[in-house]
Amino acid sequence: MTLSLAHITFDCTDAAELAGFWSALLDKPVDPKASAEFATVGMGASMAPALMFIQVPDKNPGKNVIHMDLHSPDYEGAVQRAIGLGAKHIGDFDEYGAKWSTLADPEGNLFDIGAE
């Protein structure tokens, strides 16, 4: 049996709002029928895996143990764009031969943007 990755799911308080942030950051549209309870980005053939946002009454406290790593040839520009869209800059790192910045989306989910 082979498994394939279908979605990366975010527990959140407002699914449509958080999907809007990730949509703008990745330059991919929010899929139709987004609501505060449920939204997706990239459910069709436009992106794999798709991002799924589900409203939950309480999120796990503390740091999320799974996060997205994004890369860009314009690393510093991509970081500034994310901050302009509402991300919070957490820190910059240069380790193991790689350079990246850790950010948090508007609901505190961590993600990294690294240099290609």
N, C-alpha and C positions, 0 to 999 in steps of 0.2 A: 504494500500500500504506500503510495506516494502522497505526501502532504504538500500543499502550496499555500503561500501566504496570501490571504484574501484582503484583510483589513488591518490597520493599526487603529486601535480604539482608544478614545480619550473619554474618561469619565469627567463630567463638567457640570456647571450650574446652568449655563445657557448655550445649548448646542449650536444654534444658528450664529450667535455672536462669535464663538470660538472658531467655528468653521469659516467664518468670514475672515478672521485673522490669518488662518493657515491658507485660505484661498488666495488672499492678497500676497502673502509671503512666497508661495509656490507658483504664483501666476496661473492658477487653475481655477475654474469656476466652481462655486458651490452648486451641488446638484439640486434639481427642482424639488419643491415641497419641503425645504428646510424649515424647522420650527425650533422653539426653545427646548423641546424634548428630544429631537433627533435630527441630525443633519449629516451629510456626507460630502466629500470632495473626491472626485475621480472614480465613481462607481462603475462607469462604463469602460470603454477601451482607452479612455484618456490618460489613465494613470494606474499603475500597479505597484505596490498594493494601494488600495483606496484608503482614505482616512475616514473614520466613523466617529461621530460625536454623540454621546448619549448622556442625557441629564440624569444625575443620580442624587439622592438626598444627602449623601455625605461621601466625600472623597477620602482615600487613604491618607493619613497624616504623614508628613515627612517627605523626603526626596523620592521621586519616582525612580524605580529601578530599571526601567526600560526607557530609552529616549531615542530621538531621531538624530542622526548625523547627516548634515547637509554639507555639500561641497560647492565651491564657486571659484572660477578663475579670478574674480574680483572679490576676494575674501573680505577685505575691509569695507568695500562698498555694500556688500550683502549684509554685513553686520549692522552698518548704519541704517540701511533700508529696514531691517527687522525692528530696530529700535524706533524708527520713525512710524512704524505700523503699530507700535504698542508693546514690543518686547522689552524686557528689563535685562540689562547687561549684568551678568553675574561675575565673569572673570575671563582672562586671557591666558592661554597655555601654549607652551612650546616644549614639547616632550616627545621622546621616542621618534625623533625625526619628523614630527608633524606639528603644525601650528593650527590652533583653533580657538574660538571663543564660545563660552557657554552662556546661553541666554535663557530666559523664562518667558513663555507666552503669557497673555493677559490673565490666565487663571493659574499661573505658577508652574506649568509643566515645563521641565527643562529640555532644551535641545542644543545641539552644537552646530556651528558653522565653521568649516575648516577650509584651508587653502587646498586647491587641487595639486 
